[in-house]
Amino acid sequence: MSRYLIVNRIEFVVTYLCNSRCRHCQLGEIEERTQFPSHIDKDVAVEIVRKVGRKYRLKSIMTFGGEPLLYPEIVYAIHKEAMNAGIPIRTVITNGFWAVGTEEIQEIADNLVKSGVNHVDISVDCFHQEFVPLGIVKKAAKSLLKAGIVNVSWDPCWVVSKEHDNPCNQKTKAILKELEKDLPIKEGAGNVAQPEGRAVLWLKDFLPPKTRMPREKCGDIPYTEQLDSVKTIYVEPDGRIAVCKEFYIGNVAETDIIDIIEKYDPFKIPEAKVIIESGIEGLTSWAKTKGVKPDPHGYYDICHMCTDIRKRVNWQQLLKESSRKS
């Protein structure tokens, strides 16, 4: 068993496809989504839950996207297996736009309950409501409450912070106020728009300034952990397993999920080792030995810098391998 990866949570990206085109989306345009299959293989996902659930004491599991309920049968299967495995918190993040007809919406809500889903976070804010009618969201929320899911919450995305006064946040607060009139649903913790994907284009006036050498550490940025103390694994639609943003440690199409987890040793992964021992400065120095220098325009944060440098090192290696073969 790996001393560096003791799993207590699995997050599944069911699909990167979506029925919205939100301006804050961390994904770029459609070509980035088509690098992956349209959805995760249902049987593969279920097997991951079954095997990891037997081996580890998982506290929670989550399905999201894209819009996961474009493929409801996959979502049902993952959560049913999670329920059978005794995983206590089983969450879906959705934009609430599953269908238009009331009966179909209710059927999906009922099936979510039958499959064991007990938490649903519905994304509502100025970005989603540009594309997703609020009336549809209300129908979805009412159907979840009627089906018996107690833990339903609104999951807004804020610009800069919830407290920051800007037009985006003003619209989001108006939407939440409108929802309060009809539905006894609490506002969840929400999140803050990150400097990635479409947000870089549409929210550039609100992004932090770039710096040559960001000073944060792993764990300071949302959804990150120290690479030698990982508790969450992320499953991509193509079966790749990540311990951080695009930090892949294997693919279940090639290696058993338990082997991937138990053989994880960040000190045997050069880029992980330097990050743990010397931070982003160490990664920068290591990359220079591979012929990769930081972007002179700087970076928004360490995740932006880390992802960019690792991608370009991988590209360099692929180019070298290709030239040797030719």
Salt bridges, closest charged atoms under 4 A:
GLU11 OE2 - ARG9 NE 2.76
GLU29 OE1 - ARG21 NH2 2.50
GLU29 OE2 - ARG198 NE 3.18
GLU47 OE2 - LYS51 NZ 3.18
GLU81 OE2 - ARG50 NE 3.69
ASP125 OD1 - HIS128 ND1 2.93
GLU130 OE2 - ARG23 NH2 3.06
GLU178 OE2 - LYS138 NZ 3.04
GLU178 OE1 - LYS181 NZ 3.28
ASP182 OD2 - LYS138 NZ 2.89
GLU187 OE2 - LYS162 NZ 2.97
GLU196 OE1 - LYS245 NZ 2.82
ASP238 OD2 - ARG240 NE 2.89
GLU246 OE2 - LYS245 NZ 3.71
GLU246 OE1 - LYS311 NZ 3.56
ASP256 OD1 - LYS51 NZ 2.37
GLU262 OE2 - LYS55 NZ 3.23
GLU277 OE1 - LYS273 NZ 3.02
GLU281 OE2 - ARG215 NH1 2.88
ASP295 OD1 - HIS297 ND1 3.05
ASP308 OD2 - ARG312 NH2 3.09
